[in-house]
């Protein structure tokens, strides 16, 4: 990553309150900011649970369709 690219990333994180940086001479030191990611983590957990339930239901539907195809396939061959 270039120095310019790194500076842009750090600037975005600073504006979001996730990091703070201090420049002393030619050295810039970054530390974690005061803002926590609790709200974002809660949003992610809610959506993870929702999508988990949807994918579980999709798995159930697919298994039902496979069983139906197997039953129908056997009947057609006889």
C-alpha positions, 0 to 999 in steps of 0.5 A: 500500500502506498503512503498516500493510500494509507493516509486516505484510509486513516483519514476515513477511520478518523472521521468515523471516530474509530482511530486517532492519530498523532504526528510527531516529526515524520512519524504518525502513530494511530490508536483506537478511537473512543467510538465502539462498534457495538451498534454495527456488531448488533446489526451484523448479528441480527442479519446473521441470524435472519440469513441463517434462518433463511438458509436453513429453510432453503436447505430444508426445501432443497432436501424435500425437492431432492427426495421428491425427485428421487421418488418420482424418478423411481416411479417413472423408470418402472 
